[in-house]
Amino acid sequence: MSSRRELIFNHAILTLFAVIALFPMFGVAVKALQLPDLDLGAFSAAWRDGHFATYLRNSVIVTSITVVLSGVLSIMAGFALGTMRFRGASVLFLLFLAGLTIPTETIVVPLYFDLRSMGLDNSYAGLILPQVAMSVAFGTFWMRAFFRSVPPSLLEAARIDGASSWTTLWRVLVPVGKPAILTMVLLTSMWTWNEFLLPLVIVNSDEGLRTAPLGLSFFQGAHKTDYPLLMAGALIIAAPVIVVYVFLQRQFIAGMLSGAIKE
């Protein structure tokens, strides 16, 4: 009886938090669709007036390259720090951890001047490289935890079969770690897609390089009182992230519950 009561209580709490989380999105959808009339004109107007095709293209380019580069680097760094023993490994790992503790606001100004001195402001490289560096800090921490949870017998079996470290990583451990890797990819994609401060500072003169969140901010400034138009723009920007999460939600949950979070 007590377990049944606990189950009902847990579901009630989860339902309450789900309602709290989804209620704002419900309000946005109602305003954008202009229910109960169901008018989709706000979406076409927002797409046309807000130049969201350009902004979404830029965000897709920046997010895709950032996720691929940071993912590959994080897997290799996590493998080295999680399975190998070498001098300075602990110090190197603490250096990666330091990257997780430094807020973007504290480095964005000197970062901008460094990028400008190298001619990388108002460029895709200037948008991508800093986000790769920030994502690698988290990705290395995440993948190191996963590789440390791998049974030593699996690594020993690969070595006995004559597999090199490179072969062991990409042909043995990466397939096994698919849930953890996809979870890292999903989180990195969401963070990169939603990044606002870095594009705001780095893209200061070329409107054609604005990412989706930055473009939405300028669109909001130009249409402060047209709420259906603003809500339609917000849904357009949020849609890609929602679609990616829907397709990867099973892997995301599996990654969160698997050995990827164990030490």
N, C-alpha and C positions, 0 to 999 in steps of 0.2 A: 504493500500500500504506500509506504514511504517513497519507494523508487518511482511509483506512478505519479505521486504528488510532485516529486522533484522534476520529472519529465515535463509535466504540465507547466510547472513554474518556469523551467528553462525555456520552453517554447513561447510562453507568454512574454518573457523578457526579450527574447530574440525578435518576436513579432513587434513589440513596442519600438525597439531600436530600428527595425526595418521601416516602420511607418515614419519615424522621425527622419530617417535618411532619405526616404523616397518622396516625402511630402513636398519639399521644395522643387524637385524635378517634375512632380505632377503639376504644380502651379505654373512652372515654366512651359510645359507642354500645352496646358489649357490656354495660356495667354498666346502662345505662338500659333496654335491651331484655331484660335478665336472661337472656341467651343461656346455654345452648342451649334453654331452655324457651320463650323468646319470649313474655314476659308484658308486655303494654302497660298494665297497671294503674298503673304508676308515672307515666305521662304524664297520665292522667286525674286522679290524685290530686294531682300537682304543679300542674296547671291549676286545680283547684278550691281547694286549700289555699293556693297561692301568689298568687292574684288576678292571674295573668299576663294575663288579658284586659284589665284596666285598665292594667297597665304597658305592654303592647304598644301599646294605643291611644295612650297618652301619647307613647311613643317614635315612633310613626308620625306623629303631629301635629307634634312637635318637629322630627323629621328632615325631613319633607316641606317644611315652611315654611322651615326653615333652608337646605335645598338650593336651593329656588326663589329665595329672596331673595339668597343669596350667589352663586348662579349668574348671575343677571341682572346684579348689581352687578359681579361679576368680569369678565364678558364686556365690559361697557361700559368699565370701568377699564382692562382689558387692551388693548382697542382703542385707547383714547386714548393710553396710554403706549407702545404698540407701533407705531402708525402715524402719530401726530401729533407735531409738534415745537413745543413751547411752553415759555415760561420757567418754571423750577421743576420740570420733568418729572423730572429726575434725583433731585432732593431728595425729591419725592413718591414715587418708586419706592423709594428707600432707606427711606422711612417704612414702606412696605408690607413691605419685607424685614425691618425691625425687628420687625414683628408675628410673623414666623416664628421669631424667635430668643428671644422672651420666653416662658419656661415658664408654664404655667397656674398652678402652685403659687405663683409670686411675686406674682400679681395677684388671686388668688381672694378673699383676705380684704378688701382695700379695695374690690374689686368688689362683694362682698356688702353692705358698708355703704352703698355708693352706691346699689345697687338697693333696699335697705331704706328709705333716705331718700326714694326716689321711689315707694315703695309697690309695688315690682315683685318683691319676694321672694315665694316661694310662688305663682308665677303662670307661665303659659306664656310671657309676654313676658320674664320674668326668665330663663327657660331658653333662649329662642330668640335674643334679641339678642346676648348675649356670644358665642354659637357662630357667629352670622352674621359678627360682626366678625373672629373668628379664621379662619373659612373664607375670607373675602374676601382676607385676606393671602396665603394660598396660591393661591387662585383667580386673583388678579390676576397673580401671578408666573407661573403656568402659562399663562394666556391671553396675556399679553404675549409670552412666548416663542413661542407659536404665531403670533400676528399679525406678529411680526417675521420669521417664516419665509415669510410669504405673498409671492409674486412681486410686485414693484412694478408690473409690467405689468398685473396683474389690477386693482389699485387705479386705475391710470391709465385703463384701459378703462372702468371704472365712472364715473369723473369725466367722461370724454369723452361718455358716454351721458347725462350730466346727472343722475346719481344723487347724492343728498345723502349726507352721512356716515352718517346714520341708515339710509338705504336700503342703502348699501354694506355696513354692518355686518350687518343682519338678513336681507337678501335675497341677498347675495353671499357674505360671509365665513362667516356662521354655518352655512349648509348645507355649505360646504367643510370647515369645522372640526368636523363632527359627531363624529369619533373622539376628538379632543382634549377636546371638551365633555363627552362621555359618560364619558371617563376621569376628568375632574374631578368630575363628578356622582357617580360610583361611589366615589371616594376620600372625598369630602365626606360621602356617606351613611354609609360605614363608620365614619369618625371620629366623626360626630355620634351615630350609634346606640350606639357603644361608650363614649361619654363618661360618666365616673363621678364625677369630682371636683366638677364644677360642679353637677350635680343634688344631690349629697350636701350641699353647702353651702347652695345656694339654696332647696331644698325641705326645710325643717327642721321643719315642723309639719303640713303637709297631705299625708297619706299617699296621697290620691287623685291627686296629681301626680307620684308617683314614676315614673321611666322604667324600662325593662326591666333594664338592668344594676344600677341601684340596688335595684330590687325583688328581683332575684336575690340580691344581697348580704344583704338582710334575711331572705330565705327560707333562705339557707344558715345564717345564725345560729340559726334556729329548728329546723333539721333537720340538725344537724352530723354525726350518725352514720348517717342514712338515705341511704346512697350511691346506690342506684337512683333515689330521689326527687330528689336533688341533680343527678345526671347528666341525668335527664329534664328538669328545669328549665333546665339549661344548654343542652340541645339545642333546647328551645322558644325560648329567647332568641336562639340563634345561627341558627336556621332562616331568618328573613327575609333576613339578610345573605347567607347562602349562596345562597338562591334568586335574589336580585338579581345576585350575581356570576355565577352560571351563565348567566343570560339576557344579561348584558352582557360576557361574557368576551372575545368576539371584538372588540367595539369597544374594550374596555380594552387588549387587546394591540396593536390597530392604533394606538390613541392613544399608547401608550408607544413604539412604533417609528416614529411619523410625525414630521412636522416640529414637533410640539408640544413637543419637548424640545430643539429646535435654537435657537441664537441667531443 
